[in-house]
């Protein structure tokens, strides 16, 4: 059994240090996670329930939780209500449904602004675009790098949309943080633990995609790496796993959505584009994800996919994307009367109060 000691917001440094010393003195392993509002100290290895009573009496301690899952901070045992993450006024998680959209790779300023305007007009709330592209082949287009980041920030500012882009190397975290609002950790880097620790030291939201052969527990353990560094702004994404099926690029594990929601308080998205590998399959998979309760969808959109430098076959055309947004709105409403970011005439997100944990 592992314990998590939640300190009061008014706890002093001396009180936090005293709790850590007490935990270590009990023969346990103390690990401190400094969040924006709260400090949490995990105590791994406890088998004695009386330890809870001892720790609860220490000055500055709010409460002590017993967690049975290997992932502590990501567990719903640690936090019962859904986490809601605010990114420039866009609320992610809880009852909110958001769509992230844009080109797979930032190829040019013209394309990014054209597609960005189209997805914004259709109701997408967050703009995506890859500047660093980890590809299976070293000879494939690897992205525009820092120049692409600058274009993404320019487009995000002009369209008044938060932006998300992939970071692939711990050495790039600082520069990506200067230009993007959300770090994307790709499926190939889900277990790049040095990268997870590095983004965990920032205050940027982190969007972690499930690896193509990773279990749900492994995905949540990857989230734990980020959370353990004090960054509680974590979003999970099911993007398809490798199975025996040959008809699609990967198999979108729709069941992962309710399973993750049962185990964790973190928002979970689906990525139908990378799962399908074919644009005609993206809409039904996106609808399936939202119907299953996903907090959102990330979709690749391109105005001329036959000329795309990356993943053209799975990119949805802007006209079809607009139709899909209307379909997703209905799916979200049917799946528990949830609130979409594009739910009114202005395309802005409605203000909805929730009992969730705001980050």
BAPA-722063 format. One line per field, with one value per residue (C-alpha): residue in one letter; residue number from 0; z, y, x negated. Coordinates in nm, 3 decimals. Layout:
<nodes>
res: [A,...]
n: [NUM,...]
zz: [Z,...]
yy: [Y,...]
xx: [X,...]
</nodes>
This chain:
<nodes>
res: [X,X,X,X,X,X,X,X,X,X,X,X,X,X,X,X,X,X,X,X,X,X,X,X,X,X,X,X,X,X,X,X,X,X,X,X,X,X,X,X,X,X,X,X,X,X,X,X,X,X,X,X,X,X,X,X,X,X,X,X,X,X,X,X,X,X,X,X,X,X,X,X,X,X,X,X,X,X,X,X,X,X,X,X,X,X,X,X,X,X,X,X,X,X,X,X,X,X,X,X,X,X,X,X,X,X,X,X,X,X,X,X,X,X,X,X,X,X,X,X,X,X,X,X,X,X,X,X,X,X,X,X,X,X,X,X,X,X,X,X,X,X,X,X,X,X,X,X,X,X,X,X,X,X,X,X,X,X,X,X,X,X,X,X,X,X,X,X,X,X,X,X,X,X,X,X,X,X,X,X,X,X,X,X,X,X,X,X,X,X,X,X,X,X,X,X,X,X,X,X,X,X,X,X,X,X,X,X,X,X,X,X,X,X,X,X,X,X,X,X,X,X,X,X,X,X,X,X,X,X,X,X,X,X,X,X,X,X,X,X,X,X,X,X,X,X,X,X,X,X,X,X,X,X,X,X,X,X,X,X,X,X,X,X,X,X,X,X,X,X,X,X,X,X,X,X,X,X,X,X,X,X,X,X,X,X,X,X,X,X,X,X,X,X,X,X,X,X,X,X,X,X,X,X,X,X,X,X,X,X,X,X,X,X,X,X,X,X,X,X,X,X,X,X,X,X,X,X,X,X,X,X,X,X,X,X,X,X,X,X,X,X,X,X,X,X,X,X,X,X,X,X,X,X,X,X,X,X,X]
n: [0,1,2,3,4,5,6,7,8,9,10,11,12,13,14,15,16,17,18,19,20,21,22,23,24,25,26,27,28,29,30,31,32,33,34,35,36,37,38,39,40,41,42,43,44,45,46,47,48,49,50,51,52,53,54,55,56,57,58,59,60,61,62,63,64,65,66,67,68,69,70,71,72,73,74,75,76,77,78,79,80,81,82,83,84,85,86,87,88,89,90,91,92,93,94,95,96,97,98,99,100,101,102,103,104,105,106,107,108,109,110,111,112,113,114,115,116,117,118,119,120,121,122,123,124,125,126,127,128,129,130,131,132,133,134,135,136,137,138,139,140,141,142,143,144,145,146,147,148,149,150,151,152,153,154,155,156,157,158,159,160,161,162,163,164,165,166,167,168,169,170,171,172,173,174,175,176,177,178,179,180,181,182,183,184,185,186,187,188,189,190,191,192,193,194,195,196,197,198,199,200,201,202,203,204,205,206,207,208,209,210,211,212,213,214,215,216,217,218,219,220,221,222,223,224,225,226,227,228,229,230,231,232,233,234,235,236,237,238,239,240,241,242,243,244,245,246,247,248,249,250,251,252,253,254,255,256,257,258,259,260,261,262,263,264,265,266,267,268,269,270,271,272,273,274,275,276,277,278,279,280,281,282,283,284,285,286,287,288,289,290,291,292,293,294,295,296,297,298,299,300,301,302,303,304,305,306,307,308,309,310,311,312,313,314,315,316,317,318,319,320,321,322,323,324,325,326,327,328,329,330,331,332,333,334,335,336,337,338,339,340,341,342,343,344,345,346,347,348,349,350,351,352,353,354,355,356,357,358]
zz: [0.000,-0.089,0.083,-0.045,0.208,0.089,0.254,0.327,0.090,0.388,0.486,0.536,0.390,0.735,0.778,0.437,0.518,0.854,0.688,0.441,0.726,0.922,0.619,0.569,0.943,0.924,0.676,0.375,0.058,0.046,-0.285,-0.295,-0.578,-0.573,-0.754,-0.826,-0.532,-0.324,-0.225,-0.214,-0.051,-0.146,0.098,-0.085,0.083,0.385,0.515,0.843,0.845,1.171,0.970,0.825,1.171,1.259,0.947,0.972,1.307,1.170,1.133,0.785,0.677,0.521,0.473,0.398,0.128,0.080,-0.287,-0.411,-0.776,-0.885,-1.028,-0.728,-0.843,-1.162,-0.968,-0.899,-0.549,-0.507,-0.665,-0.707,-0.927,-1.286,-1.340,-1.554,-1.721,-1.835,-2.136,-2.233,-2.134,-2.296,-2.031,-2.094,-1.903,-1.694,-1.899,-2.172,-2.518,-2.727,-3.073,-3.158,-3.532,-3.791,-4.029,-3.927,-4.010,-4.049,-4.414,-4.485,-4.343,-4.612,-4.540,-4.163,-4.177,-4.437,-4.243,-3.909,-4.018,-4.155,-3.836,-3.619,-3.828,-3.792,-3.414,-3.324,-3.000,-3.022,-3.322,-3.388,-3.609,-3.600,-3.608,-3.506,-3.680,-3.561,-3.866,-3.922,-4.207,-4.159,-4.518,-4.459,-4.389,-4.034,-3.991,-4.002,-3.647,-3.472,-3.782,-3.767,-3.399,-3.483,-3.752,-3.509,-3.249,-3.514,-3.630,-3.277,-3.184,-3.504,-3.466,-3.087,-3.043,-2.799,-2.980,-2.940,-3.094,-3.037,-2.842,-2.907,-2.716,-2.358,-2.500,-2.701,-2.412,-2.333,-2.690,-2.757,-2.436,-2.575,-2.871,-2.789,-2.519,-2.492,-2.520,-2.716,-2.623,-2.920,-2.903,-2.977,-2.683,-2.429,-2.232,-2.294,-1.921,-1.937,-2.168,-1.936,-1.636,-1.826,-1.934,-1.580,-1.455,-1.661,-1.613,-1.966,-2.025,-2.143,-2.391,-2.373,-2.647,-2.567,-2.720,-3.000,-2.779,-2.434,-2.173,-2.002,-1.681,-1.867,-2.008,-1.659,-1.527,-1.796,-1.675,-1.324,-1.433,-1.531,-1.223,-0.991,-1.096,-0.986,-1.322,-1.281,-1.623,-1.795,-2.076,-2.200,-2.554,-2.701,-3.053,-3.153,-3.068,-3.285,-3.329,-3.590,-3.794,-4.134,-4.252,-4.048,-3.951,-3.582,-3.383,-3.190,-2.844,-2.768,-2.448,-2.316,-2.269,-2.000,-1.845,-1.802,-1.669,-1.412,-1.296,-1.338,-1.296,-1.597,-1.923,-2.209,-2.584,-2.889,-3.205,-3.491,-3.758,-3.660,-3.571,-3.905,-4.146,-4.391,-4.394,-4.461,-4.133,-3.921,-3.873,-3.742,-3.509,-3.380,-3.312,-3.134,-2.906,-2.808,-2.761,-2.525,-2.316,-2.441,-2.339,-2.695,-3.031,-3.214,-3.592,-3.883,-4.146,-4.477,-4.767,-5.027,-4.869,-5.194,-5.167,-4.791,-4.675,-4.390,-4.341,-4.631,-4.661,-4.313,-4.334,-4.349,-4.594,-4.436,-4.580,-4.431,-4.104,-4.074,-4.120,-3.865,-3.606,-3.632,-3.591,-3.290,-3.123,-3.143,-3.020,-2.721,-2.630,-2.657,-2.443,-2.125,-2.230,-2.237,-2.339,-2.660,-2.705,-3.024,-2.863,-2.945,-3.243,-3.157,-3.145,-2.798,-2.502,-2.261,-1.897,-1.697,-1.332,-1.222,-0.906,-1.088,-0.994,-1.185,-1.292]
yy: [0.000,0.347,0.667,1.021,1.302,1.615,1.928,2.233,2.527,2.725,2.466,2.608,2.472,2.357,2.162,1.995,1.900,1.763,1.535,1.406,1.337,1.158,0.943,0.844,0.786,0.532,0.332,0.448,0.629,0.991,1.171,1.533,1.675,2.055,2.165,2.516,2.510,2.203,1.994,1.615,1.378,1.013,0.743,0.420,0.083,0.120,-0.192,-0.045,0.151,0.319,0.515,0.712,0.825,0.924,1.134,1.301,1.453,1.635,2.016,2.134,1.803,1.827,1.455,1.123,0.889,0.520,0.432,0.074,0.148,0.176,0.518,0.736,1.092,0.978,0.747,0.824,0.695,1.003,1.240,1.130,1.410,1.480,1.712,2.017,2.191,2.552,2.648,3.012,2.994,2.655,2.407,2.050,1.759,1.710,1.778,1.964,1.821,1.983,1.919,1.971,2.008,2.118,1.979,1.689,1.892,2.263,2.280,2.651,2.967,2.969,2.615,2.660,2.979,2.835,2.515,2.697,2.939,2.653,2.445,2.750,2.846,2.488,2.508,2.350,2.500,2.410,2.431,2.148,2.145,1.948,2.130,1.832,1.514,1.179,0.956,0.585,0.667,0.904,1.018,1.140,1.504,1.581,1.915,2.280,2.285,2.621,2.801,2.586,2.671,3.042,2.995,2.800,3.075,3.337,3.142,3.072,3.439,3.553,3.301,3.335,2.960,2.767,2.554,2.204,2.056,1.753,1.770,1.479,1.561,1.682,1.939,2.097,2.143,2.496,2.625,2.450,2.603,2.950,2.900,2.640,2.612,2.233,1.975,1.665,1.347,1.114,0.741,0.660,0.876,0.765,0.589,0.842,0.899,1.175,1.369,1.312,1.433,1.744,1.853,1.773,2.056,2.312,2.467,2.376,2.122,1.784,1.565,1.204,0.955,0.585,0.382,0.144,-0.160,-0.008,-0.116,0.131,0.090,0.179,0.491,0.598,0.532,0.765,1.030,0.966,1.072,1.414,1.445,1.349,1.662,1.890,1.942,1.830,1.956,1.616,1.495,1.136,1.016,0.679,0.678,0.313,-0.001,-0.269,-0.580,-0.854,-0.625,-0.529,-0.316,-0.013,0.141,0.069,-0.046,0.236,0.091,0.265,0.061,0.242,0.559,0.429,0.211,0.511,0.722,0.453,0.442,0.802,1.158,1.283,1.384,1.135,1.212,0.986,1.017,0.860,0.993,0.786,0.486,0.477,0.580,0.650,0.971,0.795,0.605,0.910,1.037,0.710,0.651,1.009,0.966,0.637,0.802,1.088,0.848,0.646,0.959,1.101,1.457,1.536,1.435,1.527,1.527,1.596,1.834,1.933,2.137,1.942,1.604,1.453,1.700,1.668,1.607,1.389,1.148,1.280,0.968,1.020,1.396,1.509,1.782,2.108,2.064,1.714,1.835,2.099,1.831,1.610,1.888,1.902,1.524,1.532,1.794,1.562,1.265,1.466,1.572,1.218,1.090,1.256,1.607,1.721,2.067,2.121,2.404,2.497,2.479,2.829,3.064,3.237,2.918,3.004,2.775,2.809,2.866,2.561,2.518,2.175,2.007,1.897,1.979,2.290,2.302]
xx: [0.000,-0.127,-0.026,0.009,-0.021,0.160,0.028,0.241,0.198,0.066,-0.196,-0.543,-0.862,-0.969,-0.643,-0.685,-1.042,-0.932,-0.675,-0.935,-1.176,-0.905,-0.815,-1.178,-1.212,-0.931,-1.136,-0.931,-1.043,-0.930,-0.880,-0.765,-0.553,-0.521,-0.204,-0.081,0.159,0.072,-0.227,-0.191,-0.435,-0.409,-0.514,-0.587,-0.600,-0.372,-0.198,-0.076,0.251,0.147,-0.109,0.184,0.289,-0.067,-0.114,0.228,0.129,-0.176,-0.151,-0.056,0.100,0.446,0.515,0.350,0.480,0.410,0.360,0.352,0.266,-0.100,-0.014,0.071,0.132,0.308,0.540,0.903,0.834,0.617,0.868,1.229,1.362,1.258,0.966,1.050,0.757,0.781,0.570,0.623,0.991,1.056,1.172,1.059,1.211,1.523,1.838,1.651,1.584,1.310,1.171,0.805,0.750,0.500,0.239,0.019,-0.291,-0.347,-0.448,-0.409,-0.256,0.013,0.128,0.127,0.335,0.574,0.641,0.633,0.904,1.114,1.102,1.166,1.471,1.597,1.563,1.226,1.096,0.724,0.490,0.247,-0.061,-0.384,-0.718,-0.933,-0.818,-0.956,-0.918,-0.971,-1.210,-1.506,-1.452,-1.094,-1.004,-1.116,-0.937,-1.042,-1.173,-1.192,-1.069,-0.755,-0.710,-0.721,-0.455,-0.236,-0.252,-0.177,0.128,0.249,0.224,0.398,0.681,0.702,0.659,0.438,0.181,0.041,-0.271,-0.490,-0.814,-1.049,-1.367,-1.422,-1.665,-1.381,-1.137,-1.249,-1.222,-0.888,-0.749,-0.824,-0.591,-0.323,-0.056,-0.040,-0.319,-0.227,-0.412,-0.379,-0.312,-0.676,-0.787,-0.526,-0.798,-1.073,-1.100,-1.361,-1.129,-0.831,-1.029,-1.141,-0.790,-0.675,-0.896,-0.703,-0.359,-0.242,0.035,-0.098,0.093,-0.031,0.055,0.076,-0.205,-0.114,-0.188,-0.132,0.120,0.350,0.151,-0.169,0.000,0.106,-0.244,-0.379,-0.136,-0.265,-0.614,-0.479,-0.257,-0.541,-0.729,-0.445,-0.275,0.087,0.202,0.199,0.428,0.428,0.497,0.595,0.448,0.474,0.281,0.125,0.341,0.393,0.619,0.477,0.769,0.662,0.330,0.395,0.697,0.864,0.928,1.256,1.289,0.981,1.188,1.428,1.155,0.923,1.209,1.284,0.923,0.809,0.937,0.737,0.913,0.882,0.902,0.907,0.699,0.899,0.662,0.358,0.571,0.753,0.484,0.769,0.973,1.306,1.272,1.190,1.551,1.702,1.408,1.427,1.798,1.733,1.480,1.711,2.003,1.781,1.727,1.398,1.314,1.224,1.083,0.762,0.805,0.572,0.711,0.549,0.682,0.481,0.398,0.267,-0.022,-0.072,-0.428,-0.307,-0.012,0.197,0.418,0.564,0.617,0.979,1.078,1.207,1.559,1.595,1.445,1.717,1.985,1.812,1.819,2.199,2.214,1.983,2.200,2.499,2.293,2.171,2.523,2.653,2.365,2.485,2.587,2.226,2.106,1.911,1.664,1.849,2.192,2.315,2.327,2.001,1.799,1.670,1.684,1.972,1.891,1.991,1.907,1.799,1.684,1.369,1.014,0.911,0.547]
</nodes>
